[in-house]
Amino acid sequence: MVVDPLPVIRVAAAHFPSIAAAVPEARMSTVRTLTAWSVDTNTVDMAELVACELASNAVKASRPDDVVALRLTVCDAVLTVEIWDASTVPPVLTMARPEQENGRGLVLVDAVSLRWAWYLPRAGGKVVWAQLPAGMTPAFHTGSTAALPGRSPAPLPAPAAPVPFLNDPATLQRVIDRLRGLDDWHRPSPGPGVKDRRHTSSRHRSGRPGAMCR
């Protein structure tokens, strides 16, 4: 029998020193975490690119003694990749000239993402995030063929008047960003220093210093 489980929210965060080696480490951390979560390979490839570009921009915007933080969240078939750095300078989407070697990171992120934006958390710095569709293994097998018991919803009285609902994406996005700003997820956990790169989920680390973003 195939049983569809309830929606699962998966979250993992990692912290890196703001040096060039943080970019390949963030990329490898993303790949290992999403692979362990059984996220489909196409999403993993796109998330690897997004994490690499956002981490690269974060390192460039940081000082040598700063920290760069990465958080991955999968919920309702959507993957959110977030990168925090200590700078409050907003990211700017610009079109690089053909002769330029850099400046195309956000263009790539914009091209492969469902949406991306940034916000200022209450603890300082900024978070740049991007979302991707995330296909995951949706079912698991059990040894039983019996149907699970269910319940029927109780009837509710009809409302006296229709309840209007205005779908204003801009307003909803501002509310979401303000709520995100209250979360201090990017703060390293107490204990050993940043170099331990403590994680809240999964097992992942390592990377080849100096590796290039694709």
Secondary structure as GFF3:
##gff-version 3
##sequence-region A 1 214
A	DSSP	beta_strand	2	3	.	.	.	ID=ss1
A	DSSP	beta_strand	10	17	.	.	.	ID=ss2
A	DSSP	alpha_helix	22	36	.	.	.	ID=ss3
A	DSSP	alpha_helix	41	61	.	.	.	ID=ss4
A	DSSP	beta_strand	67	75	.	.	.	ID=ss5
A	DSSP	beta_strand	78	85	.	.	.	ID=ss6
A	DSSP	alpha_helix	105	112	.	.	.	ID=ss7
A	DSSP	beta_strand	115	119	.	.	.	ID=ss8
A	DSSP	beta_strand	126	133	.	.	.	ID=ss9
A	DSSP	beta_strand	140	141	.	.	.	ID=ss10
A	DSSP	alpha_helix	169	181	.	.	.	ID=ss11
A	DSSP	three_ten_helix	194	196	.	.	.	ID=ss12
###
